[in-house]
Amino acid sequence: MPSLLHYTVVTDPTSLPAPQPGAPSVGAVYVIVSNTHQSDVRWEYIDVEIPVGSGSSDLTDDPAVIIASADPDYTAWLEPVPDFSWDAGLGRFRARHPQGGRLTLPYDQSLVLKLEGIPVSGAAGLVRVRVLEKSGGGDDNVPMRRDHFTTTLGLVKQAAPRIPRNFRPDRNSLADVDAGGNVTLKWDGPDNLDYWIRDPEGNETVVATAAAQGSPVTQQAYMWSPIVPPKRGTTYTLVAGTRGPGQPEQGYFLTTTVHALVPEFGSGTRTPWVEGTVNQGRITFSADGAEIRNGSGGWGTVHADKADVDGVTTTWVRGRGADDGWIEFPETGLNVFHGQQKEWGVVHADKADLNGVNTKWVQGRGADDGRIEFPESGLDVFHGQGRDWGVVHADKADVNGVNTKWVQGRGVDDGRIEFPESGLDVFHGQGRDWGVVHADKADLNGVNTKWVQGRGADDGWIEFPGTGLNVFHGSGREWGNVHADKADVNGVNTKWVQGRDTGDGWIDFPKSGVRVFADGQDEWGTLKAGKADLDDLVTGEAVVRGHLAVGGGMKLSHEGEPLLLTLPDRIVFQGINDFQKWVTFADGLAVTYSKTGSVWISKAAQGLIVRGDFQVEGGNISVSKGNPPQVRTL
């Protein structure tokens, strides 16, 4: 009876290559398990048995390294993915339930048993693969077999590929064309094909033609060299197939690339930079041209007999001699030096037409002529060979600024202005008496003064002590009033605050805190607020118009005597309580007096308990007397 499940074997590659000397072979075998029934098949195990050894009919000589796995294309309810692994005791790969038991292969579904990473062994030949299946069910609802079904499959190990392969340069893919070198291309393939080479331009050269039909096909080694050696990186294409008039090109295509030691390009080269092989000078192609660098990355030197350029950008230019004059081009313009040091050189010219001159000094041709120096501060005028101040004669001076120690009118008693570091001092006469500045308006960034007052002697005035600002009125030191629409300050220090009218409420600030008064008198006022968050409240009479909620407990007393104390679990009364309406106690009521008596009304006792000389408890009435008490039940 055939197996209930259907089996197909697929290999990767399609024909497993047998190993060659120096070239081991690795492949994969996939066993596809299909349920071709219209009912489920239950199975206990599926074994895949491969021949182990090194012969032509053996698949591998080391099954333990093969990677085995199961890949179902379905999900069986409450069933795991099958375990598929090598069983050394059985000598084959087994698929099974991971915890033991039976599995289901639903109808129209399939399962792939994978054997990957197989080290293929032996010579070419046919390999038989046996599949052992213990199962039941299917269309005929076959009961579970006591023994297994067996299916034999086959796969092929091929000795050598029957197609061209290994298209490659012989050892060296770099041709020294300048020394007459060339490259040799090699490949292996069957002799029943035509072989021709195609270069990058599409030119084709026939290398070998197919052997006569009917003769045995043998594997051959081929080689070929181009007539014209490659001048740069070149890719050659090997075409293997059949050629004939009117016959479409068909067959196999392999490519390999070779290079010239010194490449030659016929239509230019695009590259970001070019570097030497020995001295490693480099030309970099920037956005505005080319940059010459030395091996360290610094600017390099261009040696040429003549340079014909539209412009030169350089840091300096010099004559060929070490002591020749040289010109430097800083950001400011042009510097002329002579010799090897940075000593100023001389520019000889008949005329100079300049927009400006930067120089340390200018002097007439004579040694005693007047001289102008240009320090950082501006302009110094001297006369003679020393540094005696000279005189500038001019009808008018139109300058943006004047640096001077003082300015005075023409008369010796005129007003005088001095310019200390602090700003401006105004004096009158020959001494240092303060003078008066008369102006219609002063627009200043700041004024430093001891006080400011209105024009009249009794006007208000402002004094500026170290603490801030004092406002007075009159010629004395009586406090004045500040009138403003709004005051935005970080803090206010004051004795009291009152509304605008004398009868308004007012607040004063004693050391103890804040006091609120009414009607401009010393009568207590009312503080109205949406909420008061206080650590302590001291009051003579508290009136609560709404709901009173006390979160942390409440303690009431009168003249030092405690009356009421609220705790989280009870309320303690220590006075006479007159309950005019209902009072509800959730668990009960306990009243204890002196040391001997108590009254209990509780849920646990299910009634009233009175303890003392006269007791009522549990429906019994008793009387206790004496010490120890003698209880008599009535």
VEXTI-481962 format. One record per residue (C-alpha): x, y negated, z negated. Coordinates in nm, 2 decimals, always signed. Example, Ala and Ser with C-alpha at 12.3 -4.5 7.8 and 13.67 -1.06 7.14 Angstrom:
      xx      yy      zz
   +1.23   +0.45   -0.78
   +1.37   +0.11   -0.71
//
This chain:
      xx      yy      zz
   +0.00   +0.00   +0.00
   +0.15   -0.34   +0.09
   +0.21   -0.61   -0.17
   -0.08   -0.82   -0.27
   +0.12   -1.14   -0.21
   +0.29   -1.24   +0.12
   +0.66   -1.32   +0.14
   +0.87   -1.53   +0.38
   +1.24   -1.62   +0.35
   +1.41   -1.94   +0.46
   +1.78   -2.03   +0.44
   +1.97   -2.36   +0.44
   +2.16   -2.38   +0.67
   +1.92   -2.19   +0.90
   +2.19   -1.93   +0.97
   +2.42   -1.90   +0.67
   +2.78   -1.93   +0.78
   +3.01   -1.65   +0.67
   +3.32   -1.79   +0.48
   +3.64   -1.84   +0.68
   +3.99   -1.85   +0.55
   +4.04   -2.18   +0.37
   +3.67   -2.27   +0.42
   +3.43   -2.12   +0.17
   +3.06   -2.12   +0.25
   +2.77   -2.23   +0.02
   +2.41   -2.20   +0.11
   +2.05   -2.16   -0.03
   +1.78   -1.90   +0.01
   +1.41   -1.99   -0.05
   +1.15   -1.71   -0.09
   +0.80   -1.84   -0.02
   +0.53   -1.65   -0.20
   +0.17   -1.69   -0.06
   -0.17   -1.57   -0.17
   -0.35   -1.49   +0.15
   -0.66   -1.35   -0.03
   -0.98   -1.54   -0.10
   -0.94   -1.44   -0.47
   -0.68   -1.50   -0.74
   -0.39   -1.26   -0.78
   -0.26   -1.19   -1.13
   +0.10   -1.09   -1.15
   +0.34   -0.98   -1.43
   +0.67   -1.03   -1.26
   +0.82   -1.10   -0.91
   +1.18   -0.98   -0.87
   +1.42   -1.10   -0.59
   +1.70   -0.85   -0.54
   +2.00   -0.96   -0.33
   +2.29   -0.73   -0.23
   +2.60   -0.82   -0.44
   +2.95   -0.76   -0.30
   +3.19   -0.87   -0.03
   +3.07   -0.67   +0.27
   +2.89   -0.79   +0.58
   +2.55   -0.68   +0.44
   +2.62   -0.85   +0.10
   +2.50   -1.20   +0.02
   +2.73   -1.30   -0.26
   +2.99   -1.16   -0.50
   +2.90   -1.39   -0.80
   +2.52   -1.41   -0.86
   +2.56   -1.56   -1.21
   +2.65   -1.90   -1.06
   +2.34   -1.92   -0.84
   +2.09   -2.19   -0.95
   +1.75   -2.03   -0.97
   +1.41   -2.22   -1.01
   +1.04   -2.18   -0.94
   +0.84   -2.45   -0.76
   +0.46   -2.39   -0.75
   +0.23   -2.61   -0.54
   -0.06   -2.56   -0.78
   -0.15   -2.59   -1.14
   -0.30   -2.29   -1.32
   -0.53   -2.38   -1.61
   -0.34   -2.33   -1.95
   -0.05   -2.16   -1.77
   +0.31   -2.28   -1.77
   +0.55   -2.30   -1.47
   +0.70   -1.95   -1.41
   +1.05   -1.89   -1.54
   +1.29   -1.77   -1.26
   +1.64   -1.67   -1.36
   +1.91   -1.40   -1.32
   +1.85   -1.09   -1.53
   +2.19   -0.92   -1.57
   +2.04   -0.60   -1.71
   +1.81   -0.55   -1.41
   +2.07   -0.68   -1.16
   +1.82   -0.91   -0.99
   +1.64   -1.25   -1.03
   +1.31   -1.22   -1.21
   +1.01   -1.46   -1.21
   +0.79   -1.42   -1.52
   +0.58   -1.59   -1.79
   +0.82   -1.78   -2.02
   +0.65   -1.63   -2.33
   +0.55   -1.30   -2.17
   +0.22   -1.20   -2.03
   +0.06   -1.25   -1.69
   +0.04   -1.55   -1.45
   -0.21   -1.64   -1.18
   -0.14   -1.73   -0.82
   -0.47   -1.89   -0.70
   -0.61   -1.81   -0.36
   -0.48   -2.02   -0.07
   -0.18   -2.14   -0.28
   +0.19   -2.07   -0.27
   +0.50   -2.05   -0.49
   +0.86   -2.11   -0.39
   +1.14   -1.91   -0.56
   +1.47   -2.11   -0.51
   +1.82   -1.96   -0.50
   +2.06   -2.26   -0.45
   +2.43   -2.30   -0.47
   +2.50   -1.95   -0.34
   +2.87   -1.87   -0.27
   +2.82   -1.67   +0.05
   +3.06   -1.37   +0.07
   +3.18   -1.12   +0.33
   +3.18   -1.11   +0.70
   +2.89   -1.18   +0.94
   +2.60   -0.95   +0.93
   +2.23   -0.89   +0.84
   +2.15   -0.91   +0.47
   +1.84   -0.74   +0.33
   +1.65   -0.91   +0.05
   +1.41   -0.70   -0.15
   +1.11   -0.84   -0.34
   +0.95   -0.63   -0.62
   +0.60   -0.74   -0.73
   +0.39   -0.61   -1.02
   +0.04   -0.75   -0.97
   -0.34   -0.70   -0.95
   -0.65   -0.87   -0.83
   -0.70   -1.00   -0.48
   -1.00   -0.95   -0.25
   -1.03   -0.58   -0.36
   -0.98   -0.67   -0.72
   -0.70   -0.41   -0.74
   -0.62   -0.32   -1.10
   -0.27   -0.41   -1.23
   -0.02   -0.15   -1.09
   +0.18   +0.05   -1.32
   +0.48   +0.01   -1.09
   +0.57   -0.26   -0.85
   +0.50   -0.33   -0.48
   +0.82   -0.37   -0.26
   +0.87   -0.60   +0.03
   +1.20   -0.62   +0.23
   +1.31   -0.94   +0.40
   +1.61   -1.02   +0.61
   +1.85   -1.31   +0.67
   +2.16   -1.35   +0.89
   +2.52   -1.45   +0.80
   +2.69   -1.59   +1.11
   +3.06   -1.55   +1.17
   +3.13   -1.87   +1.35
   +2.90   -2.14   +1.48
   +2.82   -2.10   +1.85
   +2.83   -2.48   +1.90
   +3.12   -2.72   +1.93
   +3.26   -2.85   +1.60
   +3.55   -3.02   +1.43
   +3.60   -3.30   +1.68
   +3.90   -3.49   +1.54
   +4.23   -3.66   +1.60
   +4.54   -3.43   +1.58
   +4.70   -3.54   +1.25
   +4.75   -3.91   +1.33
   +4.46   -4.12   +1.44
   +4.69   -4.43   +1.46
   +4.86   -4.49   +1.79
   +5.17   -4.71   +1.82
   +5.10   -4.83   +2.17
   +5.39   -5.07   +2.17
   +5.63   -4.78   +2.12
   +5.45   -4.57   +2.39
   +5.25   -4.37   +2.15
   +4.91   -4.20   +2.22
   +4.65   -4.00   +2.03
   +4.54   -3.63   +2.08
   +4.18   -3.53   +2.02
   +4.10   -3.17   +1.92
   +3.78   -2.95   +1.88
   +3.67   -2.59   +1.86
   +3.38   -2.44   +2.05
   +3.24   -2.15   +2.27
   +3.38   -2.13   +2.63
   +3.03   -2.10   +2.79
   +2.99   -2.48   +2.78
   +3.12   -2.77   +2.99
   +3.31   -3.04   +2.78
   +3.36   -3.40   +2.88
   +3.48   -3.71   +2.69
   +3.30   -4.05   +2.70
   +3.48   -4.37   +2.61
   +3.32   -4.68   +2.45
   +3.27   -4.84   +2.80
   +3.07   -4.53   +2.92
   +3.34   -4.38   +3.14
   +3.34   -4.00   +3.13
   +3.63   -3.75   +3.18
   +3.56   -3.38   +3.23
   +3.79   -3.18   +3.00
   +3.69   -2.82   +3.05
   +3.42   -2.63   +3.25
   +3.22   -2.33   +3.13
   +3.34   -1.97   +3.19
   +3.18   -1.76   +3.45
   +2.83   -1.63   +3.35
   +2.82   -1.27   +3.24
   +3.16   -1.27   +3.06
   +3.17   -1.24   +2.68
   +3.14   -1.57   +2.50
   +3.46   -1.65   +2.30
   +3.56   -1.93   +2.06
   +3.83   -2.16   +2.20
   +4.05   -2.45   +2.07
   +4.05   -2.75   +2.30
   +4.26   -3.08   +2.31
   +4.27   -3.40   +2.52
   +4.46   -3.73   +2.53
   +4.34   -4.04   +2.71
   +4.54   -4.16   +3.01
   +4.54   -4.52   +2.87
   +4.61   -4.52   +2.49
   +4.36   -4.71   +2.28
   +4.46   -5.07   +2.22
   +4.23   -5.12   +1.92
   +3.98   -4.92   +1.71
   +3.80   -4.69   +1.97
   +3.52   -4.43   +1.93
   +3.53   -4.13   +2.16
   +3.22   -3.91   +2.22
   +3.26   -3.54   +2.30
   +2.97   -3.41   +2.51
   +2.92   -3.03   +2.54
   +2.66   -2.88   +2.76
   +2.59   -2.82   +3.13
   +2.65   -3.05   +3.42
   +2.52   -3.03   +3.77
   +2.37   -3.24   +4.05
   +2.02   -3.36   +3.97
   +2.04   -3.19   +3.63
   +1.95   -3.40   +3.32
   +2.23   -3.44   +3.07
   +2.18   -3.21   +2.77
   +2.39   -3.05   +2.50
   +2.58   -3.15   +2.19
   +2.73   -3.49   +2.10
   +3.02   -3.54   +1.85
   +3.22   -3.86   +1.78
   +3.55   -3.95   +1.63
   +3.73   -4.29   +1.60
   +4.10   -4.37   +1.65
   +4.30   -4.69   +1.61
   +4.60   -4.88   +1.75
   +4.89   -4.97   +1.51
   +4.88   -5.32   +1.65
   +4.53   -5.39   +1.78
   +4.48   -5.59   +2.10
   +4.15   -5.77   +2.16
   +4.05   -5.89   +2.50
   +3.78   -6.15   +2.40
   +3.88   -6.28   +2.06
   +3.85   -6.18   +1.70
   +3.62   -6.30   +1.42
   +3.77   -6.27   +1.07
   +3.78   -6.48   +0.76
   +4.16   -6.47   +0.73
   +4.48   -6.32   +0.88
   +4.77   -6.22   +0.66
   +5.13   -6.11   +0.73
   +5.24   -5.76   +0.64
   +5.59   -5.84   +0.50
   +5.60   -6.20   +0.38
   +5.22   -6.21   +0.33
   +5.17   -6.56   +0.45
   +4.80   -6.62   +0.52
   +4.58   -6.82   +0.76
   +4.23   -6.88   +0.63
   +3.96   -7.00   +0.86
   +3.76   -7.26   +0.66
   +3.45   -7.45   +0.77
   +3.66   -7.74   +0.90
   +3.95   -7.55   +1.06
   +4.24   -7.34   +0.93
   +4.44   -7.33   +0.60
   +4.80   -7.21   +0.58
   +4.89   -7.04   +0.25
   +5.21   -6.87   +0.12
   +5.23   -6.53   -0.04
   +5.14   -6.68   -0.39
   +4.83   -6.85   -0.26
   +4.98   -7.20   -0.25
   +5.00   -7.42   +0.05
   +5.24   -7.28   +0.32
   +5.46   -7.45   +0.58
   +5.40   -7.47   +0.95
   +5.72   -7.46   +1.16
   +5.69   -7.60   +1.51
   +5.88   -7.81   +1.76
   +5.59   -8.04   +1.82
   +5.24   -8.10   +1.68
   +4.98   -8.26   +1.90
   +4.68   -8.32   +1.66
   +4.40   -8.57   +1.63
   +4.46   -8.62   +1.26
   +4.68   -8.51   +0.98
   +4.56   -8.45   +0.62
   +4.86   -8.42   +0.38
   +4.98   -8.52   +0.04
   +5.30   -8.68   +0.17
   +5.52   -8.74   +0.48
   +5.90   -8.76   +0.47
   +6.20   -8.79   +0.70
   +6.41   -8.48   +0.76
   +6.69   -8.59   +0.52
   +6.66   -8.54   +0.14
   +6.73   -8.91   +0.07
   +6.50   -9.04   +0.35
   +6.21   -9.26   +0.27
   +5.88   -9.09   +0.22
   +5.52   -9.18   +0.21
   +5.27   -9.04   -0.05
   +4.89   -9.06   +0.00
   +4.72   -9.08   -0.34
   +4.35   -9.14   -0.38
   +4.43   -9.52   -0.41
   +4.58   -9.55   -0.06
   +4.95   -9.54   +0.02
   +5.28   -9.52   -0.18
   +5.62   -9.58   -0.02
   +5.93   -9.43   -0.19
   +6.29   -9.37   -0.11
   +6.54   -9.11   -0.21
   +6.46   -8.79   -0.40
   +6.31   -8.97   -0.70
   +5.99   -9.17   -0.70
   +6.16   -9.51   -0.66
   +5.97   -9.77   -0.47
   +6.07   -9.82   -0.11
   +6.05  -10.13   +0.11
   +5.80  -10.18   +0.39
   +5.94  -10.40   +0.67
   +5.68  -10.56   +0.89
   +5.63  -10.89   +1.07
   +5.27  -10.92   +0.95
   +5.04  -10.74   +0.71
   +4.66  -10.76   +0.76
   +4.51  -10.60   +0.45
   +4.18  -10.60   +0.27
   +4.37  -10.60   -0.06
   +4.71  -10.57   -0.22
   +4.79  -10.37   -0.54
   +5.12  -10.50   -0.69
   +5.27  -10.56   -1.03
   +5.37  -10.93   -0.96
   +5.39  -11.19   -0.69
   +5.65  -11.47   -0.69
   +5.77  -11.74   -0.46
   +6.09  -11.68   -0.26
   +6.30  -11.88   -0.52
   +6.42  -11.72   -0.84
   +6.27  -12.01   -1.05
   +5.95  -12.03   -0.86
   +5.62  -11.97   -1.03
   +5.52  -11.61   -1.08
   +5.19  -11.43   -1.11
   +5.17  -11.10   -1.30
   +4.88  -10.86   -1.29
   +4.85  -10.67   -1.62
   +4.55  -10.45   -1.71
   +4.39  -10.75   -1.88
   +4.37  -10.96   -1.56
   +4.61  -11.23   -1.45
   +4.92  -11.40   -1.62
   +5.08  -11.72   -1.48
   +5.44  -11.79   -1.57
   +5.70  -12.04   -1.44
   +6.08  -11.99   -1.41
   +6.27  -11.67   -1.48
   +6.13  -11.62   -1.83
   +5.78  -11.57   -1.96
   +5.68  -11.93   -2.03
   +5.32  -11.99   -1.95
   +5.26  -12.17   -1.63
   +4.98  -12.41   -1.54
   +4.70  -12.33   -1.30
   +4.59  -12.65   -1.12
   +4.25  -12.63   -0.95
   +3.96  -12.86   -0.89
   +3.72  -12.59   -0.99
   +3.73  -12.24   -1.14
   +3.46  -12.00   -1.03
   +3.53  -11.68   -1.23
   +3.34  -11.39   -1.36
   +3.51  -11.41   -1.69
   +3.77  -11.59   -1.90
   +3.99  -11.43   -2.16
   +4.11  -11.70   -2.41
   +4.17  -11.75   -2.78
   +3.96  -12.07   -2.81
   +3.78  -12.33   -2.61
   +3.75  -12.70   -2.72
   +3.63  -13.03   -2.58
   +3.89  -13.27   -2.45
   +3.90  -13.47   -2.78
   +4.09  -13.33   -3.08
   +3.77  -13.38   -3.30
   +3.54  -13.22   -3.06
   +3.35  -12.90   -3.13
   +3.56  -12.58   -3.09
   +3.47  -12.22   -3.02
   +3.69  -11.94   -3.13
   +3.66  -11.58   -3.01
   +3.76  -11.34   -3.29
   +3.71  -10.96   -3.25
   +3.37  -10.99   -3.43
   +3.22  -11.21   -3.16
   +3.20  -11.60   -3.16
   +3.28  -11.87   -3.42
   +3.16  -12.23   -3.38
   +3.34  -12.51   -3.57
   +3.35  -12.89   -3.55
   +3.64  -13.13   -3.60
   +4.00  -13.02   -3.65
   +3.93  -12.79   -3.95
   +3.72  -12.48   -3.99
   +3.39  -12.63   -4.09
   +3.10  -12.45   -3.94
   +2.94  -12.62   -3.65
   +2.58  -12.62   -3.53
   +2.46  -12.44   -3.22
   +2.17  -12.63   -3.04
   +1.97  -12.43   -2.80
   +1.61  -12.41   -2.68
   +1.60  -12.03   -2.69
   +1.84  -11.75   -2.80
   +1.81  -11.41   -2.64
   +2.03  -11.18   -2.85
   +2.07  -10.81   -2.91
   +2.14  -10.88   -3.28
   +2.18  -11.16   -3.54
   +2.40  -11.13   -3.85
   +2.29  -11.38   -4.11
   +2.23  -11.41   -4.49
   +1.88  -11.55   -4.45
   +1.63  -11.69   -4.21
   +1.38  -11.98   -4.29
   +1.13  -12.19   -4.11
   +1.23  -12.55   -4.02
   +1.06  -12.70   -4.33
   +1.23  -12.67   -4.67
   +0.91  -12.52   -4.82
   +0.86  -12.27   -4.54
   +0.87  -11.90   -4.60
   +1.21  -11.74   -4.57
   +1.36  -11.39   -4.54
   +1.66  -11.27   -4.72
   +1.87  -10.97   -4.62
   +2.01  -10.79   -4.93
   +2.18  -10.46   -4.91
   +1.86  -10.28   -5.00
   +1.67  -10.41   -4.69
   +1.45  -10.72   -4.67
   +1.31  -10.97   -4.92
   +1.02  -11.22   -4.83
   +0.99  -11.54   -5.03
   +0.80  -11.87   -4.99
   +0.90  -12.22   -5.08
   +1.25  -12.33   -5.20
   +1.25  -12.09   -5.49
   +1.24  -11.71   -5.51
   +0.87  -11.65   -5.54
   +0.75  -11.35   -5.35
   +0.58  -11.43   -5.02
   +0.32  -11.25   -4.82
   +0.38  -11.03   -4.51
   +0.09  -11.05   -4.26
   +0.07  -10.78   -4.00
   -0.19  -10.58   -3.81
   -0.01  -10.25   -3.88
   +0.30  -10.13   -4.07
   +0.48   -9.81   -3.96
   +0.73   -9.74   -4.24
   +0.90   -9.42   -4.38
   +0.81   -9.53   -4.74
   +0.66   -9.81   -4.95
   +0.79   -9.91   -5.30
   +0.52  -10.12   -5.47
   +0.36  -10.17   -5.82
   +0.00  -10.15   -5.69
   -0.21  -10.13   -5.38
   -0.56  -10.30   -5.34
   -0.81  -10.36   -5.07
   -0.82  -10.71   -4.90
   -1.09  -10.85   -5.15
   -1.01  -10.91   -5.51
   -1.31  -10.70   -5.61
   -1.19  -10.40   -5.42
   -1.06  -10.08   -5.58
   -0.69  -10.07   -5.65
   -0.43   -9.81   -5.72
   -0.13   -9.85   -5.95
   +0.17   -9.62   -5.99
   +0.28   -9.56   -6.34
   +0.56   -9.31   -6.42
   +0.30   -9.04   -6.49
   +0.16   -9.05   -6.13
   -0.13   -9.24   -5.98
   -0.43   -9.42   -6.14
   -0.74   -9.54   -5.95
   -0.94   -9.84   -6.07
   -1.27  -10.00   -5.95
   -1.39  -10.36   -5.89
   -1.05  -10.52   -5.93
   -1.08  -10.44   -6.30
   -0.92  -10.19   -6.54
   -1.23   -9.96   -6.51
   -1.17   -9.61   -6.37
   -1.26   -9.58   -6.01
   -1.38   -9.28   -5.81
   -1.14   -9.07   -5.58
   -1.33   -8.92   -5.29
   -1.17   -8.64   -5.08
   -1.27   -8.33   -4.89
   -1.04   -8.11   -5.09
   -0.80   -8.15   -5.39
   -0.52   -7.89   -5.44
   -0.39   -7.95   -5.80
   -0.16   -7.76   -6.03
   -0.34   -7.91   -6.34
   -0.67   -8.10   -6.39
   -0.72   -8.32   -6.70
   -1.07   -8.48   -6.71
   -1.31   -8.61   -6.97
   -1.62   -8.49   -6.78
   -1.64   -8.29   -6.46
   -1.95   -8.29   -6.25
   -1.97   -8.02   -5.98
   -2.24   -8.09   -5.72
   -2.20   -7.78   -5.52
   -2.07   -7.43   -5.58
   -1.79   -7.37   -5.84
   -1.55   -7.09   -5.75
   -1.27   -7.01   -6.00
   -1.01   -6.78   -5.85
   -0.77   -6.71   -6.13
   -1.00   -6.69   -6.43
   -1.17   -6.95   -6.65
   -1.12   -7.04   -7.02
   -1.37   -7.26   -7.21
   -1.32   -7.40   -7.56
   -1.47   -7.66   -7.78
   -1.27   -7.85   -8.03
   -1.01   -7.58   -8.02
   -1.25   -7.29   -8.07
   -1.27   -7.05   -7.78
   -1.61   -6.99   -7.63
   -1.57   -6.81   -7.29
   -1.28   -6.62   -7.12
   -1.31   -6.46   -6.78
   -1.07   -6.17   -6.69
   -1.05   -5.95   -6.38
   -1.25   -5.67   -6.54
   -1.47   -5.84   -6.81
   -1.60   -6.16   -6.97
   -1.54   -6.23   -7.34
   -1.80   -6.44   -7.53
   -1.70   -6.59   -7.86
   -2.00   -6.80   -7.94
   -2.38   -6.80   -7.93
   -2.51   -6.73   -7.58
   -2.86   -6.83   -7.49
   -2.95   -6.64   -7.17
   -3.27   -6.81   -7.04
   -3.30   -6.58   -6.73
   -3.19   -6.24   -6.62
   -2.83   -6.12   -6.69
   -2.72   -5.81   -6.50
   -2.42   -5.59   -6.61
   -2.31   -5.34   -6.35
   -2.17   -5.06   -6.57
   -2.31   -5.14   -6.92
   -2.31   -5.37   -7.22
   -2.10   -5.33   -7.53
   -2.15   -5.54   -7.85
   -1.91   -5.49   -8.13
   -1.93   -5.66   -8.47
   -1.72   -5.64   -8.78
   -1.52   -5.32   -8.80
   -1.79   -5.06   -8.84
   -2.07   -5.14   -8.61
   -2.13   -5.14   -8.23
   -2.41   -5.13   -7.98
   -2.36   -4.96   -7.63
   -2.58   -4.96   -7.33
   -2.39   -4.78   -7.06
   -2.46   -4.57   -6.74
   -2.24   -4.29   -6.88
   -2.44   -4.25   -7.20
   -2.77   -4.27   -7.01
   -2.92   -4.49   -7.28
   -2.86   -4.69   -7.59
   -2.60   -4.60   -7.86
   -2.61   -4.79   -8.19
   -2.33   -4.70   -8.43
   -2.31   -4.82   -8.79
   -2.48   -4.72   -9.12
   -2.79   -4.67   -8.91
   -2.72   -4.48   -8.59
   -2.92   -4.40   -8.28
   -2.74   -4.17   -8.03
   -2.87   -3.91   -7.79
   -3.22   -3.92   -7.92
   -3.11   -3.86   -8.29
   -3.14   -4.10   -8.58
   -2.89   -4.07   -8.86
   -2.78   -4.26   -9.17
   -2.42   -4.27   -9.29
   -2.31   -4.37   -9.64
   -2.01   -4.35   -9.86
   -1.64   -4.32   -9.78
   -1.58   -4.10   -9.60
   -1.92   -4.14   -9.46
   -2.18   -3.88   -9.52
   -2.41   -3.85   -9.21
   -2.77   -3.75   -9.27
   -2.98   -3.68   -8.96
   -3.35   -3.78   -8.97
//
